[in-house]
């Protein structure tokens, strides 16, 4: 008689490794979030935390499993990973949205603030390294956090995100704030350039705002990234504005012919030349609340206040222009000095 042996393979997971869906009660709602604590976590070590926000109508569990799975990176880099869940928006067909449509008094920025404070009582969180990232509407929300919760958020990354006109009017930046944007030039949901007048800033305008806010170099360094997958129909250019306050940088990964997706080497569609998970963590993790970790320089405002005369005004592309609202502009004076300004109503 033949004997059949069944070999049951059970993957070993350290008892210190945790993946849990948690609920906290806030502002009249039970709010859910998924938290992943790597096996390398130790309560004796101050540990960074990365929040990752799903897109509009999305769900945290799907986003983690099929789009933005940072868990392998968390295991090696030792950071706590949190995927919050948005509430249904009654003014948008009950879609799960971070930015509820008017009329509303709902504001998830306060929920994230409460969640940060709650997690800080449960874990040894490095409050100088609290990062935010998001896809689509989650990317838009990341910009909101960088502006309106700046005292807690260190650096952000927005993937396929946009920013409404007026989004930066309430920006209260209290520390050097590094920002990464990853956008496709053929994005039909959040257009790279809003030629349809849907009320979005263009991606270059977003970059320019953050470059100006951080007092970086006027013009970016541009590098062409390797076209790893020539069949995906897109290529990637990296734009980096260096030498900001605290040595921070502002960066854009411009996906030429890219659409509205989260880039990944394993995508069946969309850009496959970069992995957004890797790019996001590699970027934000370089910074703390003082700027670039290890930075020894201290940039200061060296603007000359004198009887100098204005020669011309140029935009970020170096083209002569007139004074306009919401666009970072460079004022060139007859003594050779340059001032960066942005006028916000």
C-alpha positions in Angstrom: 0.0 0.0 0.0 1.3 3.4 -0.9 1.5 5.9 1.9 0.9 9.5 1.0 2.5 12.1 3.1 1.2 15.7 3.0 3.9 18.3 3.8 2.2 21.4 5.3 4.4 24.4 4.8 3.7 27.2 7.3 5.6 30.5 6.7 7.4 31.6 9.8 6.4 35.0 11.0 8.0 36.6 14.0 5.6 37.2 16.9 6.7 40.8 16.9 5.5 41.3 13.3 2.0 42.7 13.3 -0.6 43.4 10.6 -3.9 44.6 12.2 -7.0 46.4 11.3 -7.8 48.8 14.1 -10.7 51.0 15.0 -10.8 54.2 16.9 -13.8 56.4 17.7 -13.3 60.0 16.5 -15.8 62.8 15.8 -18.8 60.5 16.0 -17.4 57.8 13.8 -15.6 54.5 14.2 -12.5 55.1 12.1 -10.6 52.2 10.6 -6.9 51.9 9.8 -4.5 49.1 8.9 -1.2 49.2 10.8 1.9 47.1 10.0 4.6 46.9 12.6 7.8 45.2 11.2 9.5 42.4 13.1 12.5 44.7 13.6 10.5 47.1 15.7 11.7 47.7 19.2 10.0 49.8 21.8 13.4 51.0 22.9 14.1 52.6 19.5 12.4 55.7 18.2 10.8 54.6 14.9 9.6 56.5 11.8 6.1 56.1 10.6 4.7 56.3 7.0 1.0 57.0 6.3 -0.2 55.9 2.9 -3.6 57.1 1.7 -5.8 55.3 -0.9 -7.4 57.2 -3.8 -11.0 58.4 -4.1 -13.6 55.6 -3.8 -10.8 53.4 -2.6 -10.2 51.1 0.4 -7.1 50.7 2.5 -7.0 46.9 2.3 -7.0 46.9 -1.5 -4.6 49.8 -1.7 -2.1 48.0 0.5 -2.4 44.6 -1.2 -2.6 45.6 -4.9 -1.1 49.1 -5.3 1.1 50.4 -2.6 2.5 47.5 -0.6 5.3 49.1 1.5 5.5 46.1 3.8 8.7 44.5 2.4 10.4 47.9 2.6 9.1 48.4 6.1 10.7 45.1 7.1 14.2 46.1 5.9 14.1 49.8 6.7 12.3 49.5 10.1 9.4 51.9 9.9 5.8 51.6 11.0 3.3 51.6 8.2 -0.3 52.9 8.4 -3.1 52.8 5.9 -6.1 54.8 7.1 -9.5 54.4 5.7 -11.6 57.3 4.4 -15.2 57.8 5.3 -18.1 57.8 2.8 -18.9 61.2 1.4 -22.7 61.7 1.3 -22.3 64.5 -1.2 -20.5 62.2 -3.7 -22.6 59.1 -3.9 -21.0 57.8 -0.6 -17.6 57.5 -2.2 -14.8 57.0 0.3 -13.1 60.4 0.0 -10.5 62.2 2.0 -11.7 65.6 0.8 -15.5 65.6 1.2 -17.4 67.8 -1.2 -19.3 70.9 -0.1 -21.5 71.4 1.9 -19.5 69.7 4.6 -17.7 70.4 7.9 -15.8 67.1 7.6 -12.0 67.5 7.8 -9.8 64.4 7.9 -6.8 66.4 8.8 -8.0 66.5 12.4 -8.5 62.7 12.3 -4.9 62.1 11.1 -3.7 64.4 13.9 -5.7 62.4 16.4 -4.4 59.2 14.9 -0.8 60.3 15.2 -1.3 61.3 18.8 -3.0 58.0 19.5 -0.2 55.9 17.9 2.4 57.9 19.8 1.0 56.6 23.0 1.2 53.0 21.8 4.5 52.9 20.0 7.9 54.7 20.3 7.3 57.0 17.3 10.0 59.3 16.1 8.0 62.5 15.9 10.7 64.1 13.8 10.1 61.5 11.0 6.4 61.3 10.4 5.8 60.9 6.6 2.7 61.0 4.4 2.1 59.6 0.9 -0.9 59.0 -1.2 -2.4 58.0 -4.5 -4.7 60.2 -6.5 -7.1 61.9 -4.0 -4.8 60.5 -1.3 -2.0 62.4 -3.0 -4.1 65.5 -2.9 -4.7 64.9 0.8 -1.0 64.6 1.3 -0.5 68.1 0.1 -3.2 69.3 2.5 -1.4 67.5 5.4 1.9 69.1 4.4 0.2 72.5 4.6 -2.3 72.3 7.4 -0.6 69.7 9.7 2.9 70.8 9.0 3.8 70.8 12.7 3.6 67.0 12.7 4.2 66.0 9.0 7.9 65.9 8.1 7.8 65.2 4.3 5.3 63.9 1.8 5.0 62.2 -1.6 2.0 62.5 -3.9 1.5 59.9 -6.7 -0.9 60.9 -9.5 -2.2 63.6 -7.2 -3.4 67.1 -7.9 -4.1 70.4 -6.0 -7.1 72.6 -6.4 -6.7 76.3 -6.9 -6.6 77.7 -3.4 -5.2 74.5 -1.9 -2.0 76.4 -0.7 -3.8 79.5 0.5 -3.9 78.1 4.0 -0.4 76.7 4.0 1.4 77.2 7.3 4.9 75.8 6.8 6.9 75.9 10.0 9.9 73.7 9.0 11.7 72.7 5.8 9.3 70.3 4.1 10.5 68.0 1.3 8.0 67.1 -1.3 8.0 64.5 -4.1 5.4 64.4 -6.9 5.0 61.5 -9.3 2.7 62.4 -12.2 2.0 61.2 -15.8 1.8 63.7 -18.6 -1.2 61.9 -20.0 -3.2 61.6 -16.8 -6.8 62.0 -17.7 -8.0 62.3 -14.1 -5.5 64.7 -12.6 -4.1 66.4 -15.7 -0.5 67.4 -15.8 -1.5 70.7 -17.3 -5.2 71.6 -16.7 -6.2 72.6 -20.2 -9.8 71.9 -19.4 -9.9 74.4 -16.6 -11.1 71.9 -14.0 -9.7 74.0 -11.2 -6.3 72.3 -10.7 -2.9 73.7 -10.5 -0.5 72.3 -13.1 2.2 70.0 -11.8 4.9 72.6 -12.6 3.0 75.1 -10.5 2.8 72.7 -7.6 6.5 72.0 -7.9 7.3 75.7 -8.1 5.2 76.5 -5.0 7.1 74.0 -2.9 10.5 74.9 -4.3 9.7 78.5 -3.5 8.4 77.7 0.0 11.5 75.8 0.8 13.8 78.4 -0.7 15.5 76.0 -3.1 17.5 76.7 -6.2 15.5 78.4 -8.9 16.1 75.8 -11.6 16.0 72.1 -11.2 18.6 69.5 -12.1 17.1 67.2 -14.7 18.0 63.6 -15.3 16.7 61.0 -17.7 16.0 57.7 -15.9 16.7 54.3 -17.6 13.9 53.0 -19.8 13.8 49.7 -18.1 10.6 48.5 -19.8 10.5 49.8 -23.4 7.1 48.2 -23.9 5.2 50.3 -21.3 4.9 53.3 -23.6 6.4 55.7 -21.2 9.7 57.1 -19.9 10.7 59.0 -16.7 12.5 62.2 -16.1 13.7 63.3 -12.6 13.5 67.0 -11.7 15.2 68.0 -8.5 15.3 71.4 -6.9 18.2 71.4 -4.5 19.7 73.5 -1.7 16.5 74.4 0.1 16.3 75.4 3.8 17.9 72.7 5.9 19.2 71.2 2.7 15.8 69.9 1.7 14.9 69.2 -1.9 11.7 69.2 -4.0 11.5 66.5 -6.6 9.3 65.5 -9.4 9.3 62.2 -11.3 7.7 63.2 -14.6 6.3 60.2 -16.4 6.3 61.0 -20.1 3.1 59.5 -21.7 2.2 58.2 -18.3 -1.4 57.9 -17.0 -3.3 57.8 -13.7 -1.5 54.9 -12.0 0.8 53.9 -9.2 4.1 53.0 -11.1 5.5 49.6 -10.3 7.9 47.1 -11.8 5.1 44.5 -11.6 2.4 46.5 -13.3 0.5 44.9 -16.1 -0.2 48.4 -17.4 1.1 51.8 -16.6 4.7 52.8 -16.1 7.1 50.0 -15.2 10.4 52.0 -15.2 10.2 53.0 -11.6 8.6 51.5 -8.4 6.7 54.2 -6.6 7.0 52.3 -3.3 10.8 52.5 -3.5 10.9 56.0 -4.8 8.6 57.3 -2.1 10.4 55.7 0.8 13.9 56.6 -0.6 12.9 60.2 -0.9 11.0 60.9 2.4 13.2 58.9 4.6 16.1 61.2 4.0 14.5 64.0 6.0 13.5 65.0 9.5 11.9 68.1 10.9 15.2 70.0 10.5 15.6 69.1 6.8 18.0 66.6 5.3 19.4 64.3 7.9 23.0 65.2 8.5 22.7 68.6 6.8 25.2 71.1 8.3 24.3 74.2 6.3 21.8 76.8 7.3 20.2 78.7 4.5 19.0 82.1 5.3 17.2 84.9 3.5 19.9 87.1 2.0 17.5 89.4 0.1 18.9 92.9 -0.2 16.6 95.6 1.0 17.8 98.8 -0.7 16.8 101.3 -3.3 17.4 98.7 -6.1 15.2 98.9 -9.2 13.2 96.1 -10.7 14.6 95.1 -14.1 12.2 92.2 -15.0 10.0 89.4 -13.7 10.4 85.8 -15.0 8.5 82.6 -14.3 10.1 79.2 -13.4 10.7 78.6 -17.1 12.8 81.7 -17.4 10.2 83.5 -19.6 9.5 87.2 -19.0 6.1 87.7 -17.4 3.9 90.0 -15.4 2.9 89.8 -11.8 0.2 87.1 -11.3 -1.4 85.4 -8.4 -0.5 81.8 -7.2 2.5 81.4 -9.5 6.1 81.5 -8.1 7.9 84.4 -9.8 11.5 85.7 -9.8 12.1 89.4 -9.5 15.4 90.5 -11.0 16.9 93.8 -9.9 19.5 96.1 -11.3 22.0 95.2 -8.6 22.0 91.6 -9.7 19.9 90.3 -6.8 16.9 88.0 -7.3 13.9 87.7 -5.1 11.4 84.8 -5.2 7.8 85.7 -4.5 4.4 84.2 -4.7 1.2 86.3 -4.3 -1.8 84.5 -2.8 -5.2 86.2 -2.5 
